[in-house]
Amino acid sequence: MANSHLNSFLMILVTVTLASINGGNMVSEARNLLEVPEFPKPQVPDIPKPTLPDIPKPKLPEVPKPEVPVLPKPEIPKLPKPTLPEIPKPTFPEIPKPTIPEIPKPELPALPKPEVPKVPEFHDIPKPTLPTIPGLPKDLPLPHP
């Protein structure tokens, strides 16, 4: 069924392409190609499923389980706890701590404080004045060295 639709689609595509080349003369024929007749679907006959004969399961002979003999638990005789003799702790004599004799600190003689000489004070220092040169204006800027 998919092949019939694919074939119809290809025919339509070829027809439309040719119609666009020929100028539209085959438009009416392309419409006829769109109507695809429906084919009846084939019917698949029902096939009955095969039935398998029942096979009896084999019976295995029962093997008796071996019995494990029960052994009595061994009894352990109780022993009295041994007593340890008490050992006296050793005693050590006390050793006195050594004493360090104190050494007196040496006394240094006191040094006199150094005297700082006084700087003379300058009150008003007169500003230097430049001499005027005759013939030059007073507002003329001076060249920088």
FENZI-V654255 format. One record per residue. N is the residue number from 1. RES is the residue in one letter. SS is DSSP state (h for helix, s for strand, l for the rest). PSI is psi in radians with two decimals (none if undefined). D_LAST is the distance of its C-alpha to the last C-alpha in Angstrom with 2 decimals. Layout:
BEGIN
N_RES_SS_PSI_D_LAST, N_RES_SS_PSI_D_LAST
END
This chain:
BEGIN
1_M_l_-0.65_109.64, 2_A_h_-0.60_105.94, 3_N_h_-0.64_106.67, 4_S_h_-0.67_108.50, 5_H_h_-0.65_105.50, 6_L_h_-0.73_103.19, 7_N_h_-0.70_105.46, 8_S_h_-0.74_105.64, 9_F_h_-0.73_101.88, 10_L_h_-0.67_101.49, 11_M_h_-0.72_104.13, 12_I_h_-0.74_102.37, 13_L_h_-0.77_99.06, 14_V_h_-0.71_100.59, 15_T_h_-0.77_102.45, 16_V_h_-0.69_99.42, 17_T_h_-0.80_97.41, 18_L_h_-0.63_100.18, 19_A_h_-0.67_100.64, 20_S_h_-0.52_96.97, 21_I_h_-0.73_97.29, 22_N_h_-0.16_100.62, 23_G_l_0.24_99.46, 24_G_l_0.30_101.33, 25_N_l_-0.43_104.89, 26_M_l_0.39_105.63, 27_V_h_-0.71_104.50, 28_S_h_-0.59_108.08, 29_E_h_-0.57_108.90, 30_A_h_-0.56_105.88, 31_R_h_-0.63_107.27, 32_N_h_-0.52_110.48, 33_L_h_-0.39_108.63, 34_L_h_-0.48_107.15, 35_E_l_1.87_110.62, 36_V_l_2.19_111.39, 37_P_l_2.55_114.92, 38_E_l_2.30_115.23, 39_F_l_2.55_117.09, 40_P_l_2.51_119.18, 41_K_l_2.38_117.71, 42_P_l_2.50_119.75, 43_Q_l_2.29_121.53, 44_V_l_2.20_121.27, 45_P_l_2.56_124.57, 46_D_l_2.13_124.55, 47_I_l_2.21_125.27, 48_P_l_2.54_126.69, 49_K_l_2.44_124.86, 50_P_l_2.50_126.77, 51_T_l_2.31_128.19, 52_L_l_2.48_128.14, 53_P_l_2.58_131.12, 54_D_l_2.19_130.71, 55_I_l_2.21_130.63, 56_P_l_2.51_131.76, 57_K_l_2.43_129.29, 58_P_l_2.47_130.44, 59_K_l_2.21_131.53, 60_L_l_2.45_130.31, 61_P_l_2.48_132.56, 62_E_l_2.26_131.30, 63_V_l_2.20_130.42, 64_P_l_2.47_131.05, 65_K_l_2.40_128.05, 66_P_l_2.48_128.50, 67_E_l_2.30_128.84, 68_V_l_2.22_126.64, 69_P_l_2.46_128.56, 70_V_l_2.12_127.25, 71_L_l_2.43_126.67, 72_P_l_2.58_126.75, 73_K_l_2.37_123.56, 74_P_l_2.46_123.70, 75_E_l_2.25_123.81, 76_I_l_2.23_121.52, 77_P_l_2.48_122.99, 78_K_l_2.30_120.95, 79_L_l_2.43_119.83, 80_P_l_2.57_119.19, 81_K_l_2.34_115.55, 82_P_l_2.52_115.05, 83_T_l_2.30_113.91, 84_L_l_2.44_111.31, 85_P_l_2.52_111.62, 86_E_l_2.27_108.90, 87_I_l_2.23_106.73, 88_P_l_2.52_105.28, 89_K_l_2.44_101.50, 90_P_l_2.50_100.23, 91_T_l_2.35_98.85, 92_F_l_2.46_96.05, 93_P_l_2.55_95.66, 94_E_l_2.30_92.57, 95_I_l_2.21_90.06, 96_P_l_2.58_88.06, 97_K_l_2.46_84.27, 98_P_l_2.50_82.69, 99_T_l_2.38_80.88, 100_I_l_2.24_77.65, 101_P_l_2.52_77.40, 102_E_l_2.31_74.42, 103_I_l_2.24_71.99, 104_P_l_2.53_70.35, 105_K_l_2.41_66.54, 106_P_l_2.50_64.95, 107_E_l_2.23_63.29, 108_L_l_2.49_59.82, 109_P_l_2.57_58.91, 110_A_l_2.25_56.45, 111_L_l_2.45_53.05, 112_P_l_2.61_51.43, 113_K_l_2.41_48.28, 114_P_l_2.51_45.12, 115_E_l_2.34_43.54, 116_V_l_2.19_39.88, 117_P_l_2.60_38.29, 118_K_l_2.47_36.93, 119_V_l_2.30_33.24, 120_P_l_2.55_32.79, 121_E_l_2.41_31.85, 122_F_l_2.16_29.01, 123_H_l_-1.41_30.09, 124_D_l_2.08_27.67, 125_I_l_2.26_24.53, 126_P_l_2.47_23.46, 127_K_l_2.49_20.10, 128_P_l_2.51_17.85, 129_T_l_2.45_18.02, 130_L_l_2.48_15.85, 131_P_l_2.56_18.03, 132_T_l_2.43_18.97, 133_I_l_2.26_19.04, 134_P_l_2.43_22.43, 135_G_l_-0.15_22.70, 136_L_l_2.50_19.63, 137_P_l_2.72_20.42, 138_K_l_-0.44_19.45, 139_D_l_0.20_18.50, 140_L_l_2.24_15.74, 141_P_l_2.54_12.63, 142_L_l_2.51_9.41, 143_P_l_2.53_6.49, 144_H_l_2.42_3.78, 145_P_l_none_0.00
END
